[in-house]
C-alpha cells in the first residue's frame, strides 16, 4: 500500500515536472512574439492583431499548464511563518488538511464552473472576438480544465507524501517532493529551486 502511494506520487511528479519543463519554454516564445509586435509597430508602422493575441494566449496557456509544476516546486505563495520551521510531521499534517479542505475543492469548483464554458467554446470552435485575431480560442480555454486537473493531481501527490511521512515511510517519498530535513538542506533546496 505504502509503496503504491510512493509510486503514484512519483508518477504525478514526473508528469508535472515534464509539463512544467516543456511549457516553461513558452516564456521565451512570449518574449520573442512581444518583441516582434513592438518592432513591427514602431519600426515598420504595421501591426498584426493575431500576433498581439498570440503573446497573450501563450501567457495564458503557460500559466495554466505550469500550475501543477509550481505546486510541485512549492513555488506558490504561502504565509509560512509557522510552516517552514515546523517539524516534518507537522508540515505533512498541514499539507494533508490544506489539500483536502482547500486545494481539491478549489480544483473541483474551477472544473465544474469552467466545463460548460469550455464545452460551449468547442461547440462552435470559438475564435478571437477581434477581426483578424487568432483562431482556436477554444483550445486556449481548454487549458482551464488542464489547470484544474494538473493542480488536483499534484494535490493527490501531496496527499500521498503526507500519508507516507505520517505513516513513517519518508523513504518512499519521491525526491522531487521530499521535505527538507534541516535548515541547511532547506537552504540548499531553495538554491537548487526544489523548495
C-alpha positions in Angstrom: 0.0 0.0 0.0 2.7 2.5 1.0 4.9 1.6 -2.0 1.9 2.2 -4.2 1.4 5.7 -2.7 5.1 6.4 -3.4 4.8 5.2 -7.0 1.6 7.3 -7.6 3.3 10.4 -6.1 6.4 9.8 -8.2 4.4 9.3 -11.4 2.4 12.5 -10.8 5.5 14.4 -10.0 7.2 13.2 -13.2 4.2 14.2 -15.3 4.0 17.7 -13.8 7.8 18.1 -14.0 7.8 17.2 -17.7 4.8 19.5 -18.4 6.4 22.3 -16.4 9.8 22.0 -18.2 8.1 21.9 -21.6 5.6 24.7 -21.1 8.2 27.0 -19.3 9.8 27.4 -22.8 6.6 29.4 -23.8 8.1 32.3 -21.8 10.8 32.6 -24.5 8.1 32.5 -27.2 6.2 35.2 -25.3 9.2 37.5 -25.3 10.0 36.9 -29.0 6.4 37.5 -30.1 6.1 40.6 -27.9 9.4 41.9 -29.3 8.2 41.2 -32.9 5.0 43.1 -32.2 6.9 46.1 -30.9 9.4 46.1 -33.8 6.6 45.8 -36.4 4.6 48.6 -34.8 7.4 51.1 -34.1 9.9 50.4 -36.9 7.7 49.3 -39.7 4.5 51.0 -38.7 2.4 47.9 -39.2 0.6 45.6 -36.9 -1.0 42.2 -36.9 -3.8 41.6 -34.5 -3.2 37.8 -34.4 0.4 38.4 -33.2 -1.0 40.6 -30.3 -3.4 37.8 -29.5 -0.7 35.2 -29.7 1.5 36.5 -26.9 -1.4 37.0 -24.6 -2.6 33.4 -25.4 0.8 32.0 -24.9 1.0 33.6 -21.5 -2.4 32.2 -20.5 -1.5 28.7 -21.7 1.8 28.7 -19.9 0.3 29.9 -16.7 -2.4 27.3 -16.7 -0.1 24.5 -17.7 2.6 25.1 -15.2 0.4 25.5 -12.1 0.9 21.9 -11.0 4.7 22.2 -11.7 4.8 25.3 -9.4 3.0 23.4 -6.7 5.4 20.5 -7.1 8.3 23.0 -6.6 6.5 24.7 -3.7 6.6 28.0 -5.6 3.1 29.1 -4.7 2.7 32.0 -2.3 2.4 30.8 1.2 2.4 32.6 4.5 5.0 30.3 6.1 5.9 32.0 9.4 4.9 28.7 11.1 5.2 26.2 8.3 8.9 26.4 7.3 10.3 26.0 10.8 7.8 23.3 11.7 8.7 19.6 12.1 8.3 17.4 9.1 5.2 15.6 10.5 3.6 18.9 11.3 4.2 20.1 7.7 2.8 16.8 6.4 -0.4 17.2 8.5 -0.8 20.9 7.4 -0.4 19.8 3.8 -2.9 17.0 4.1 -5.5 19.2 5.7 -4.8 22.1 3.3 -5.1 19.9 0.2 -8.3 18.1 1.4 -10.1 21.3 2.7 -8.9 23.9 0.2 -7.0 22.7 -2.9 -9.1 19.8 -4.1 -12.4 21.7 -3.5 -11.0 24.7 -5.4 -10.0 22.4 -8.3 -13.4 20.9 -8.4 -15.1 24.3 -8.4 -12.8 25.5 -11.3 -13.6 22.3 -13.2 -17.4 22.4 -12.6 -17.8 26.1 -13.4 -15.5 26.1 -16.4 -16.6 22.9 -18.1 -19.8 24.4 -19.6 -17.8 27.4 -20.7 -15.2 25.2 -22.4 -17.8 22.9 -23.9 -19.7 25.8 -25.4 -16.5 27.2 -26.8 -15.7 23.9 -28.5 -19.3 23.6 -29.9 -18.8 26.5 -32.3 -14.9 26.4 -32.5 -14.7 29.8 -30.9 -12.0 32.2 -32.2 -10.8 35.6 -31.1 -13.5 38.3 -30.9 -11.2 40.7 -32.7 -11.4 40.8 -36.5 -8.1 39.4 -37.8 -7.4 37.7 -34.5 -6.2 34.2 -33.7 -8.5 31.2 -34.4 -8.7 28.5 -31.9 -9.7 30.3 -28.7 -11.5 27.0 -27.7 -8.1 25.3 -27.4 -6.8 28.0 -25.1 -10.0 27.8 -22.9 -9.3 24.0 -22.6 -6.2 24.9 -20.6 -8.6 25.9 -17.7 -9.6 22.2 -17.5 -5.9 21.2 -17.7 -5.1 23.7 -14.9 -7.7 22.2 -12.6 -6.6 18.6 -13.5 -2.8 19.1 -13.1 -3.3 21.1 -9.8 -5.6 18.4 -8.4 -3.2 15.7 -9.5 -0.3 17.4 -7.7 -2.6 17.7 -4.7 -3.1 13.9 -4.8 0.7 13.6 -4.8 0.9 15.8 -1.8 -1.7 13.7 0.0 0.4 10.6 -0.8 3.5 12.4 0.5 1.7 13.4 3.7 0.4 9.8 4.3 3.9 8.4 3.7 5.5 10.8 6.2 2.8 10.4 8.8 3.0 6.6 8.3 6.7 6.7 9.0 7.7 5.8 5.4 9.5 9.0 4.4 12.0 6.9 2.5 9.2 6.2 -0.2 8.6 9.9 -0.8 9.8 10.9 -4.3 13.0 13.0 -4.2 11.3 15.8 -6.2 8.8 16.5 -3.4 10.7 15.3 -0.3 10.5 17.7 2.7 13.9 19.2 3.6 15.2 17.6 6.8 17.1 20.6 8.3 17.7 24.3 7.8 20.9 23.6 5.8 19.1 21.2 3.5 16.2 23.6 3.1 18.6 26.4 2.1 20.3 24.1 -0.4 17.0 23.1 -1.8 15.9 26.7 -2.1 19.1 27.4 -4.1 18.5 24.4 -6.4 14.9 25.5 -6.8 13.3 22.5 -5.2 11.6 24.2 -2.3 
